[in-house]
Amino acid sequence: MNRLTVELMGKPGCHLCDDARVIVNSVLQDFSQAELIEHNILDDAEMFESLKDDIPVVLINGERHSQWRVDEDSFRSALTEELA
């Protein structure tokens, strides 16, 4: 079975990050083979500098899928394609 790693980069107090988290968690309920890893960009100075204007950022298996807003249909399709 293929595995999926989804990474969500954000920070506390970011309303777009909160919105993205809701969508990501909702969609991932249908993908038991997916693992979600959340990163707080405030914990890593290099990550903060490179992503501070782009959060939230969502990666699927290490590849950037989205930034700022997560489209549920696009996210679901990308996960399905990764498993094909």
C-alpha positions in Angstrom: 0.0 0.0 0.0 1.3 3.4 -0.9 1.9 5.9 1.9 1.2 9.6 1.8 3.0 12.2 3.9 1.2 15.5 4.2 3.0 18.4 5.8 1.2 21.5 7.0 3.5 24.5 7.7 1.9 27.3 9.6 2.0 29.2 12.9 -0.3 29.8 15.9 -2.7 32.7 15.4 -2.8 32.3 11.7 -6.4 32.2 10.6 -5.5 30.9 7.1 -3.6 28.1 8.8 -6.6 27.2 10.9 -8.8 27.1 7.8 -6.3 24.9 6.0 -6.0 22.6 9.0 -9.8 22.0 9.0 -9.8 21.1 5.3 -6.7 19.0 5.5 -8.0 17.0 8.4 -11.4 16.6 6.8 -10.0 15.2 3.6 -7.5 13.0 5.3 -10.3 11.1 7.1 -10.8 9.4 3.7 -7.1 8.5 3.3 -6.1 6.0 6.0 -2.7 5.6 4.5 -1.9 9.3 5.0 0.2 10.7 7.8 -0.1 14.4 8.7 2.9 16.3 10.1 2.4 19.8 11.3 5.3 22.3 11.4 5.3 25.5 13.4 7.5 27.8 11.4 8.2 29.8 14.6 10.3 26.8 15.8 12.7 27.0 12.9 14.4 30.3 11.9 15.3 29.1 8.4 11.8 27.8 7.8 10.3 31.0 9.1 12.4 33.1 6.8 11.6 31.0 3.7 7.8 30.6 4.4 6.7 33.6 6.5 4.9 35.2 3.6 3.4 32.0 2.1 1.7 30.2 5.1 -0.1 28.0 5.2 1.9 25.7 3.0 0.9 22.1 2.3 3.3 19.5 1.0 2.3 16.1 -0.3 5.1 13.6 -0.2 7.6 16.5 -0.1 6.1 18.5 -3.1 4.4 21.8 -2.6 0.7 21.4 -3.2 -0.7 24.7 -2.0 -0.1 27.9 -0.1 -2.4 30.5 1.5 -5.6 28.5 0.8 -6.3 24.9 0.4 -8.9 23.9 -2.2 -10.6 20.8 -0.9 -11.3 19.2 -4.3 -7.8 19.9 -5.6 -6.2 18.5 -2.4 -8.4 15.4 -2.6 -7.5 14.9 -6.3 -3.8 15.3 -5.6 -3.9 12.7 -2.9 -5.8 10.3 -5.1 -3.2 10.8 -7.9 -0.3 10.1 -5.5 -1.9 6.8 -4.7 -2.5 5.8 -8.4 
